[in-house]
Amino acid sequence: MIEASCHCGAIRFAVETAPRDVNDCNCSICRRYGTLWGYYRLPQVRFAADNGPTDIYTWGGRRIEFHRCRKCGCITHWLATDRADERMGVNARLMPAEVLAGIPVIHGDGASM
């Protein structure tokens, strides 16, 4: 089990396995956030029951909700606004550094989309 959290610990989640790879997306928002996205299906990510609320930001076509901790501001994850899409991205930078050490980084070209 891999546990991750925002800086202040108000938002915590766990996944069974490390992501196969992480995406360093260069789109206008992700490059500003500085995230490394690990992709999972919704049931694979377990958020702590006592998590605080998150702030949500959407933009453009409003297809993705970016979630951040209300206390420390760390970007924690994104969800598709169409909940029929069971994909989500978690900010793998919130995982322990040793988990990320051997994971390949894909440099996604979201800027061209």
Steps between C-alpha positions, in 0.01 A plus 500: 500500500634842402377790709514860385389835637502871440754708695281558807348149501137611469461303174631144507461213256642155441555277198602135491774542242729769368401641162663325203624842387422864577403777261680834512239682291594833341148638455441852627366388838708190578832671436396774741390245759827307468324167541598151393179315423457135586190350341256264669142380479275663762461183713880464524543822702384506860457842656508520880153521653594801711645708214417866499319650202688596185468805281418417138615684189383438145581689183457491123259221406444420869571131446742464792474614863833579664486453877724670755519503877316796652762538773841471333403536132668183370349361181391148595313351205275551201169338410304499176182705532326214319506245783432223248871539420665305782848639437665739735841650551672526835790731564778243538727770646298449820625141524822418690812590300626142503183387320564744216873429472471218246189602311542618139390857430301553180512855364145540375435768242169635630593844368434385142149376571 
